[in-house]
Amino acid sequence: MKKHTPRRTFIKQTMGAGLAVGTTSLFSGELFANGIQTPPFEQTPLAYAFNALEPHIDAMTMEIHYTKHAAAYTKNLNEAAAAEFKGANHSIEEVLQKISSFSVKMRNNGGGHFNHEFFWKTMKPSGSILQDGRLKEAIMSSFNSYENFQSKLSETAMSRFGSGWAWLYVDEKKLLQIGSTPNQDNPLMDVSNIKGTPLLGIDVWEHAYYLKYQNRRAEYISHWFNLIDWKKVEERLNVLS
């Protein structure tokens, strides 16, 4: 049986000394042009049809989630930016990293905008398999097995009281961690109870699953693992080195 590199050693070796969580532009070339996003913030068009994630997430849920909930976060974020940026240009990451300096409206809607843009790109029709490589080695090193990783992330998502998110993220010590945040908070925020750079996140607000699953959050979480775009998650990890 293959012996895994100790967790702390592996993460530090693969992340390298250049990782600076909170300053690295995770979405260079993904959300932002030249690393900078100026107001107004915009929704990125979905890369797939509303029904493309069935049977795991139904078309009606996707349509309402994208066109109503996520669209409202973007609209309200732009309203907050118009009032609070005072002509300055800020990327969404810069805003989140200093969110304590902004209003509650900015926190809720900036988080909502970022989290949903992140979430759509986490998934793809039919999902994919976690291939051998840097990400798989990091998961195995940190959690001993993929099954342990899946179990811990599922448990974390299930135990989030009320609305929120569960995350796989790289913390400020360059270690792979699993944690959750309430409402639309995320690990990038300076007010978050967990801090770092997100690699993978699952939305456990009821509007993300209730039309199909009602109160069966565990079933939704289990099905969601079939949609993960592991190539995208690994790209996020690679940006940090």
C-alpha positions as CSV (number, residue, x, y, z in Angstrom):
1,M,0.0,0.0,0.0
2,K,1.4,3.4,-1.0
3,K,2.7,5.5,1.8
4,H,1.4,9.1,1.7
5,T,3.6,12.1,2.3
6,P,2.8,13.7,5.7
7,R,0.0,16.3,5.3
8,R,1.9,19.4,6.4
9,T,5.0,18.5,4.3
10,F,3.0,17.7,1.2
11,I,0.9,20.8,1.2
12,K,3.9,23.1,1.8
13,Q,5.9,21.4,-0.9
14,T,3.1,21.6,-3.5
15,M,1.9,25.1,-2.6
16,G,5.4,26.5,-2.5
17,A,6.7,29.5,-0.7
18,G,4.9,31.9,-3.1
19,L,1.4,31.2,-1.7
20,A,-0.1,34.3,-0.1
21,V,-3.7,33.6,0.8
22,G,-5.7,36.7,0.7
23,T,-3.6,38.4,-2.0
24,T,-3.5,35.7,-4.8
25,S,-6.0,36.3,-7.6
26,L,-7.7,32.9,-7.7
27,F,-9.8,33.8,-10.7
28,S,-7.3,35.3,-13.0
29,G,-8.6,34.6,-16.5
30,E,-11.8,33.1,-15.0
31,L,-13.9,35.9,-13.6
32,F,-11.7,39.0,-14.0
33,A,-10.0,40.6,-17.0
34,N,-6.3,41.3,-16.2
35,G,-7.0,40.4,-12.6
36,I,-9.2,43.5,-12.0
37,Q,-13.0,43.7,-12.1
38,T,-14.5,47.2,-12.1
39,P,-18.1,48.0,-11.3
40,P,-20.7,47.1,-12.4
41,F,-20.2,43.5,-11.5
42,E,-21.8,41.0,-13.9
43,Q,-23.1,37.5,-13.9
44,T,-21.1,35.2,-16.0
45,P,-23.4,33.2,-18.4
46,L,-23.8,29.6,-17.4
47,A,-21.6,27.2,-19.4
48,Y,-24.5,24.7,-19.6
49,A,-28.3,24.7,-19.9
50,F,-30.6,24.9,-16.9
51,N,-31.5,21.2,-17.4
52,A,-28.0,20.0,-18.0
53,L,-27.4,19.0,-14.3
54,E,-30.4,16.7,-14.1
55,P,-31.2,14.4,-12.5
56,H,-29.1,15.7,-9.7
57,I,-30.3,19.3,-9.8
58,D,-33.5,20.0,-11.7
59,A,-34.0,22.6,-14.4
60,M,-36.5,24.7,-12.4
61,T,-34.2,25.0,-9.4
62,M,-31.2,26.0,-11.6
63,E,-33.3,28.6,-13.5
64,I,-34.7,30.2,-10.3
65,H,-31.3,30.0,-8.6
66,Y,-29.5,31.7,-11.4
67,T,-32.0,34.2,-12.7
68,K,-33.6,35.2,-9.4
69,H,-31.4,34.6,-6.4
70,A,-27.9,35.0,-7.9
71,A,-29.1,37.8,-10.2
72,A,-30.4,39.7,-7.1
73,Y,-27.1,39.4,-5.4
74,T,-25.3,40.9,-8.4
75,K,-27.9,43.8,-8.7
76,N,-27.7,44.6,-5.0
77,L,-23.9,44.4,-5.0
78,N,-23.7,47.0,-7.8
79,E,-26.0,49.2,-5.8
80,A,-23.7,48.9,-2.8
81,A,-20.6,49.5,-4.9
82,A,-22.1,52.7,-6.4
83,A,-22.7,54.0,-2.9
84,E,-19.5,52.8,-1.2
85,F,-16.6,52.6,-3.8
86,K,-16.6,56.4,-4.3
87,G,-15.2,56.1,-7.8
88,A,-12.5,53.5,-6.9
89,N,-12.0,50.3,-8.7
90,H,-12.1,47.1,-6.6
91,S,-12.1,43.4,-7.6
92,I,-14.6,41.3,-5.8
93,E,-11.7,39.5,-4.0
94,E,-10.4,42.9,-2.7
95,V,-13.8,43.7,-1.4
96,L,-14.2,40.4,0.4
97,Q,-10.7,40.5,1.9
98,K,-11.6,43.9,3.5
99,I,-15.3,43.3,3.9
100,S,-15.3,44.6,7.5
101,S,-14.7,48.0,6.0
102,F,-17.9,47.9,4.1
103,S,-21.6,47.7,4.8
104,V,-23.7,44.6,5.7
105,K,-25.3,45.0,2.2
106,M,-21.9,44.8,0.6
107,R,-21.0,41.7,2.7
108,N,-24.2,39.8,2.0
109,N,-24.4,40.6,-1.7
110,G,-20.7,40.6,-2.4
111,G,-20.5,37.2,-0.8
112,G,-23.6,36.0,-2.7
113,H,-22.2,37.2,-6.0
114,F,-18.8,35.6,-5.5
115,N,-20.1,32.4,-4.0
116,H,-22.5,31.7,-6.9
117,E,-20.1,32.6,-9.6
118,F,-17.7,30.1,-7.9
119,F,-20.5,27.5,-7.5
120,W,-21.6,27.4,-11.1
121,K,-18.0,26.7,-12.3
122,T,-17.6,24.0,-9.6
123,M,-20.2,21.8,-11.5
124,K,-20.5,20.3,-15.0
125,P,-23.0,18.0,-16.6
126,S,-22.3,14.4,-15.5
127,G,-19.3,15.6,-13.4
128,S,-15.9,14.1,-13.7
129,I,-13.6,11.7,-11.9
130,L,-10.8,12.9,-9.6
131,Q,-7.8,12.0,-11.6
132,D,-4.3,11.1,-10.3
133,G,-2.3,14.3,-9.8
134,R,-1.6,17.1,-7.4
135,L,-5.1,17.6,-6.1
136,K,-5.8,13.9,-5.5
137,E,-2.4,13.6,-3.7
138,A,-3.3,16.6,-1.5
139,I,-6.7,15.2,-0.6
140,M,-5.2,11.8,0.2
141,S,-2.4,13.4,2.2
142,S,-4.9,15.5,4.2
143,F,-7.8,13.1,4.7
144,N,-6.2,9.7,4.1
145,S,-8.8,8.6,1.5
146,Y,-11.3,10.1,-0.9
147,E,-14.0,8.5,1.1
148,N,-12.9,10.3,4.3
149,F,-12.8,13.5,2.4
150,Q,-16.3,13.0,1.0
151,S,-17.6,12.0,4.4
152,K,-16.2,15.0,6.2
153,L,-17.4,17.5,3.6
154,S,-20.8,15.9,3.6
155,E,-21.0,16.0,7.4
156,T,-19.9,19.6,7.4
157,A,-22.5,20.6,4.9
158,M,-25.2,18.7,6.8
159,S,-24.2,20.3,10.1
160,R,-24.4,23.9,8.9
161,F,-27.4,25.2,10.8
162,G,-29.8,27.2,8.6
163,S,-28.4,28.7,5.4
164,G,-24.7,28.7,4.3
165,W,-21.9,26.9,2.5
166,A,-19.4,24.1,3.1
167,W,-15.9,24.5,1.7
168,L,-12.7,22.7,0.8
169,Y,-10.1,25.4,1.1
170,V,-6.4,26.1,1.6
171,D,-5.9,27.9,4.9
172,E,-3.4,30.6,5.9
173,K,-0.9,27.9,6.9
174,K,-1.1,26.3,3.4
175,L,-3.0,23.3,4.6
176,L,-6.0,21.7,3.0
177,Q,-9.1,22.2,5.2
178,I,-12.9,21.6,5.3
179,G,-15.2,24.1,7.0
180,S,-18.4,26.0,6.7
181,T,-19.7,29.5,6.7
182,P,-23.1,31.0,7.4
183,N,-25.3,32.9,5.0
184,Q,-23.1,34.2,2.1
185,D,-19.8,34.4,3.9
186,N,-16.8,32.6,2.6
187,P,-13.1,31.9,3.6
188,L,-11.8,35.0,1.7
189,M,-13.6,37.4,4.1
190,D,-11.7,39.1,6.9
191,V,-14.6,38.5,9.2
192,S,-15.0,34.8,8.4
193,N,-14.7,32.1,11.1
194,I,-12.5,30.2,8.6
195,K,-9.9,31.9,6.5
196,G,-8.1,30.9,3.3
197,T,-8.7,30.4,-0.4
198,P,-11.6,28.2,-1.5
199,L,-11.2,25.4,-3.9
200,L,-14.6,23.8,-3.8
201,G,-17.9,24.9,-2.3
202,I,-21.4,23.5,-1.9
203,D,-24.4,25.8,-1.5
204,V,-26.7,24.5,1.3
205,W,-29.3,27.3,1.2
206,E,-32.7,25.7,0.8
207,H,-33.3,27.5,-2.5
208,A,-30.4,25.4,-3.9
209,Y,-32.3,22.1,-3.5
210,Y,-35.7,22.4,-2.0
211,L,-37.9,22.1,-5.1
212,K,-36.5,18.6,-5.7
213,Y,-35.3,17.4,-2.4
214,Q,-37.6,19.3,0.1
215,N,-36.0,18.7,3.6
216,R,-33.7,15.9,2.4
217,R,-30.4,17.9,2.4
218,A,-28.3,14.8,2.8
219,E,-29.7,13.4,-0.5
220,Y,-29.0,16.7,-2.3
221,I,-25.4,16.6,-1.0
222,S,-24.9,13.0,-2.0
223,H,-26.1,13.8,-5.5
224,W,-24.0,16.9,-5.8
225,F,-20.8,14.9,-5.7
226,N,-21.8,13.5,-9.1
227,L,-21.5,17.0,-10.6
228,I,-18.1,18.2,-9.4
229,D,-15.8,19.4,-12.1
230,W,-12.5,18.1,-10.6
231,K,-10.4,19.6,-13.4
232,K,-11.7,23.1,-12.4
233,V,-10.9,22.4,-8.7
234,E,-7.4,21.3,-9.6
235,E,-7.0,24.5,-11.7
236,R,-7.9,26.5,-8.7
237,L,-5.2,24.7,-6.7
238,N,-2.6,25.2,-9.4
239,V,-3.2,29.0,-9.4
240,L,-2.0,29.1,-5.8
241,S,1.5,27.9,-6.6
